Amino acid sequence: MSYYESCIHALPEGSDSASRLALVAKRLGYSGIIICNHTGCEKVFRPEAVLEISSIKVAFGIEVVAPNPRSLKSKVTAARGKYSFVAVHGGSEEMNRAACENPEVDMLVHPEEGKKVLGIATAKAAQKNQVAIGLDLSPLIRLRGNSRSRWLQIVQRNIILARKFDLSFIITTCASSRLDLRAPRDLQALAEIAGLESFEAEDALRFPGHLLDENCRKWLGPGVEIL
């Protein structure tokens, strides 16, 4: 199975190098990982070291953080030419919608960070522009009691809305350390607790690989691909 962990933070943002994260992910059963440091920490420590690791694909993306929609648009445009995967760190209704209205965005992650569910307009924009909804499962591991219950309620409502508009899911732990990584089967189990069906969780682990393949294709014009 071509499973991907899609939103990993490596040195200097995380505590482990990209090569160390790749080695651990390979051992856990992943076919590939995507290093997605936040804006401001894009320069990954010794990225060339991952080339020495066989049997796992390592892609470099970015998780864009912006203070407002206007800034977000310019940062996404700049990132699209440099990275094979562009995620946006959402949270507020305004930023979630701005991310989903941009066809250059691959994934909206942390949409529930503002403690509000996705809006209808945001879901429609995500459907139109084929923006995947990222489901960070780390709160399910980290939170306890009422905080976890509230997070689950918001996420489950987002999942229902995403199903209604046939949006794609991507599940991740947004790991900042090799100790944060979980095996694909563990992520699938956590995703089912959060509200996904088993087949949805499996598709969500495969989808980043599909996105990377699509982003690597070069187009001369509408319907004309350069081979």
DOKOLLUM-622286 format. One record per atom (N, C-alpha, C): x, y negated, z; residue in three letters. Coordinates in steps of 0.2 Angstrom, whole numbers, plus 5000, padded with zeros to 4 digits. Atoms other than C-alpha are relative to their C-alpha. Layout:
residues N
XYZala...
END
This chain:
residues 227
500450065000met500050005000met500449945000met499650065000ser500749834996ser499749955005ser500250044995tyr500449745012tyr500549945001tyr499650064999tyr501049565015tyr499849975007tyr500150054994glu501249465031glu500249934997glu500050065004ser500949295024ser500249935003ser499950074997cys501349155036cys500550005006cys499549994995ile502949185045ile500549945001ile499650064999his504049045053his500750035002his499349984999ala505949075052ala500449945003ala499550064999leu507448975058leu500049954995leu499950034994pro507548835061pro499349995004pro500750014996glu505648825066glu499950065005glu500149944996gly505549005072gly500750025004gly499449984997ser506749095083ser500550064997ser499649955003asp507349225071asp500149984992asp499950025007ser508149215053ser499550044996ser500449975005ala507249265038ala500250074999ala499749935002ser508349415035ser499850055006ser500249964994arg507949475053arg499350025000arg500749995000leu506149455051leu499850054994leu500249955005ala506149545034ala500250075002ala499849934997leu507049695042leu499550035004leu500549974995val505849715056val499350014996val500649995004ala504349685043ala500050074996ala499949945004lys505049825032lys499950065005lys500149944996arg505149945047arg499350015002arg500749994998leu503349905052leu499650024994leu500449975006gly502749955034gly499849954995gly500250055004tyr502549795025tyr500450004993tyr499750005007ser502949785006ser500449934999ser499750075001gly503349595007gly499849955006gly500150054995ile503349445018ile500049934997ile500050075002ile503049255015ile500249965006ile499750054995ile504149135025ile499649934999ile500450075001cys503048975027cys500149965006cys499950054994asn503848855039asn499649944999asn500450065000his502948695043his500349944996his499750065003thr503248525034thr500549975005thr499550034996gly504848455041gly500550055002gly499549954998cys505648625044cys500150054994cys500049965006glu505648685026glu500650044999glu499449975001lys507448725025lys500250065004lys499949944996val507648905030val500750015001val499349984999phe509248955038phe500250064996phe499749945004arg510349065026arg499450044996arg500549965004pro508849115014pro500450054995pro499749965004glu510149195003glu500150075003glu499849944997ala510449335016ala499450054999ala500549955001val508749415012val500150044994val499949965006leu509349464995leu500450065001leu499649944999glu510449595003glu499550065003glu500549954997ile508849685010ile499650034994ile500349965005ser508149814999ser499350025002ser500749974998ser506349884998ser499549955003ser500550054997ile505449725004ile500149944996ile499950075004lys505049564994lys499949955005lys500050054995val505349405003val499849934995val500250065003ala504449244996ala500149945005ala499950064996phe504749065002phe499449954998phe500650055001gly503148955004gly500149955005gly500050054995ile502648815015ile499349995003ile500650024996glu501348765028glu500049935000glu500050085000val500948585024val499649985006val500450044994val500448475039val500049934998val500150075002ala499748305035ala499649965005ala500450044995pro498948165046pro499349984997pro500650025003asn497648125033asn499950034993asn500149975007pro496848185016pro500549974995pro499650035005arg497848065006arg500750025000arg499349974999ser499548115013ser500050074998ser500149935002leu498948295011leu500150014993leu500050005007lys498648274993lys500749994997lys499350015002ser500448204990ser500550055002ser499649954998lys501248335000lys499950074997lys500249945003val500348474992val500350004993val499750005006thr500848414975thr500750004999thr499349995000ala502648394979ala500250075002ala499849934998ala502648574987ala499950054994ala500249955005arg501848654972arg500550024995arg499449995005gly503348634961gly500650035003gly499449984997lys504548694974lys499950075003lys500249944997tyr503648844982tyr499550044997tyr500549955004ser502749004976ser499450015004ser500649994996phe501448994990phe500049945004phe500250074996val500648834998val499450015004val500550004995ala499648845014ala499949935003ala500150064996val498848705023val499850015007val500250004993his498748685042his499449965001his500650045000gly496948635044gly499849995008gly500250024993gly495948595060gly499349965000gly500650045000ser494748455058ser499650014993ser500549995006glu493248455046glu500349964994glu499750045005glu494048315036glu500650044996glu499449975003met495748405033met499850074997met500249945003asn494848575030asn499749994993asn500350015007arg493848505016arg500549974995arg499550035005ala495248405008ala500550064998ala499649955002ala496348565008ala499650054995ala500449965004cys494948665000cys499849974993cys500250035006glu494548534987glu500649994995glu499450015003asn496348544981asn500250074996asn499949945003pro496648684968pro500750025000pro499349984999glu498548684971glu500150045007glu499949974994val498248754988val499850085000val500149935001asp498348944990asp499650025006asp500349974994met497748965008met499949945005met500150044994leu496948865022leu500050045006leu499949964994val497548925039val499849955006val500250034994his496948875056his499449954999his500550045001pro495348805050pro499549995007pro500450014993glu494548835068glu500449965005glu499650044995glu495948735077glu499649945003glu500450054997gly494748595079gly499450025004gly500549974996lys493548705088lys499349994996lys500650015004lys492248685074lys500050054994lys500049955005val491648805061val500049974993val500050035007leu491848785042leu499449974998leu500650025002gly490648675034gly499850034993gly500249985006ile489548715019ile500449974994ile499650035005ala490448585008ala500750034999ala499349975000thr492148655013thr500050074997thr500149935003ala491548835009ala499950004992ala500150015007lys490948774992lys500649984996lys499450035003ala492548684988ala500550065000ala499549945000ala493548844993ala499850054995ala500249965006gln492548944981gln500149984993gln499850035006lys492748824967lys500750004998lys499350015001asn494548804969asn500450065002asn499749944999gln494948984974gln500550005006gln499550014994val495748934991val499850065005val500149954995ala495949085003ala499949975007ala500050024993ile495449075021ile500450045004ile499549974995gly496849115033gly499750025007gly500349984994leu496349215048leu500650025005leu499449994996asp497749195061asp499750045007asp500349964994leu497449335074leu500449995006leu499650004993ser498749285087ser499649975006ser500450024994pro497449195098pro499650065003pro500349944997leu496649365100leu500450045004leu499549964996ile498249435107ile500249955006ile499750054995arg498749275117arg499449985005arg500550034995leu497049205124leu499750055004leu500449964996arg496049275138arg499449975002arg500650034997gly494349255146gly499649964995gly500550045004asn493149115140asn500449974994asn499650035006ser494549045128ser499950044994ser500149955005arg494549205118arg499350014998arg500650005002ser492749215118ser499749954995ser500250065004arg492449045111arg500450004993arg499649995006trp493849075098trp499650054995trp500449955003leu492949235093leu499449984997leu500750035002gln491249145091gln500149964994gln499850055006ile492049015079ile500250044994ile499849965005val492949145069val499550044997val500649965003gln491449255067gln499549964996gln500450045004arg490449115061arg500349984993arg499650025007asn491749065048asn500050064996asn500049945004ile491849245042ile499350014997ile500749995003ile489949255039ile499949954995ile500050055005leu490049085030leu500450024994leu499549995005ala491549145020ala499750064995ala500349955004arg490649305015arg499449984995arg500550035004lys489149205009lys500249974994lys499750035006phe490249114997phe500550044996phe499649955004asp491249264992asp500849975000asp499350034999leu492949184999leu500450065001leu499549954998ser494549285000ser500349985007ser499650014993phe495349315017phe500750024999phe499349984999ile497149325022ile500150015007ile499949994993ile497549395039ile500850005002ile499350014998thr499149355048thr500149995008thr499950024993thr499949325065thr500449945001thr499650075000cys500949165060cys500650015005cys499549994996ala502349245068ala500649955000ala499450045000ser503849135074ser500650045003ser499549954997ser504849285081ser499950074997ser500149935002arg505149465076arg499550045005arg500449974994leu504249505093leu499349994998leu500750025001asp502649425086asp499750044994asp500249965006leu502549535071leu499650075002leu500449944999arg501249675071arg500050044994arg500049965005ala501149825060ala499349994996ala500650015004pro499849825046pro499450035003pro500549964997arg498749955055arg499749965006arg500250044994asp498749845071asp499649944998asp500450065002leu498249685061leu499350024997leu500649985002gln496849785053gln499550015006gln500449994994ala496249835070ala499749945003ala500250064997leu496249665077leu499549964995leu500450035005ala495449595061ala499350035001ala500749974999glu493949715064glu499749985006glu500250034994ile493849655082ile499749934999ile500250075001ala493749475075ala499350004996ala500650015004gly492349525063gly500050034993gly499949975007leu493049595047leu499850074999leu500149935002glu492549755039glu500750034999glu499349975001ser493949885037ser500349994993ser499850015007phe493949865018phe500249934999phe499850075001glu494049675020glu500649995003glu499450014997ala495449685032ala500650034996ala499549975004glu496449795020glu500149964994glu500050045006asp496049685005asp500449935002asp499750064997ala496649535016ala500750015001ala499349995000leu498349615018leu500350004994leu499749995007arg498549645000arg500049944996arg500150065005phe497949474993phe500649964999phe499450055002pro499549374996pro500450024995pro499649975006gly500449494984gly499749984994gly500350025006his499149454971his500149934999his499950075001leu499249274974leu500749984997leu499350015002leu501149274972leu500150024993leu499949985007asp501049374956asp499649944995asp500450055004glu499749244949glu500449935000glu499650065000asn500849094954asn500650014996asn499450005004cys502349164945cys499950004993cys500150015007arg501449164929arg500049934997arg499950065003lys501849024917lys499549994994lys500650015005trp500448944906trp500249944996trp499950055005leu500748844890leu499449955000leu500650045000gly498948784891gly499550055002gly500549954998pro497248854895pro499950064996pro500149945004gly497149034891gly500650024996gly499449985004val498949034884val500650015005val499549984995glu500249124895glu500750014996glu499349985002ile502149124892ile500250065003ile499849944998leu502749294893leu500850015000leu
END
